[in-house]
Amino acid sequence: YQPAPLSEKTLPNTFVVQISVSYKVPVVYSIVPGDEKGYFTIDSFTGVIRTRKNLKPEDFPVIFSVRATDSSHASIFNEAFVNVEVIDENDFPPVFPYSLLEERLEENLPATQIIQLKAQDNDTGRNGLLTYGILSGDRLKFRIDEATGILYSTASFDYEEEPTEYQVVIYAEDDGIPEKKRGYCTVVIKIVD
């Protein structure tokens, strides 16, 4: 049996799957080895398996055996495997240590690295995998490496002829399921004479 994957937020007493056998007399259902952490319970008459407690994604998948025993002869039984998977939900958005940063950049420099931005995401797996981008700001003068979070200038600046301050809003986006989440940081770049 391979029931539909459960959300990590599945509540106790949630239906998982119903086990059934074709047999001439009533049977008694029971869970035999495999569910050591006690996540599941089975109704001994109907074969309905339900969750017993809150699920921890790091403990899954769980593969356990279910036994159907002849109600009159305990020595007559058969077993089947149940494979339960849990989907790790995207619980947390990425967070930058600071929502506002100020950096100075000398005029007349060639394209250069300004700062490396690093966000934190407390999710695991792809839910915690981050990419970086520019939400707003002068994309002709700035770019960001989407993998490393390094913000670069793409041209030189002239203190006397151009603006002396730029605001670039950076986002970090996770690869979450079912939806992606973002965190933001504003970088103020001051051009120095």
Secondary structure, DSSP 8 states (H G I E B T S, - for coil): -----EETT--TT-EEEE-----SS-EEEEEESS-TT--EEE-TTT-EEEE-S---GGG-SEEEEEEEEESS-TT-EEEEEEEE-EE-------B-S-SEEEEEEETT--S-EEEE---B----GGGG-EEEEEEES-TTTEEE-TTT-EEEE-S---TTTS-SEEEEEEEEEE--SSS--EEEEEEEEEEE-
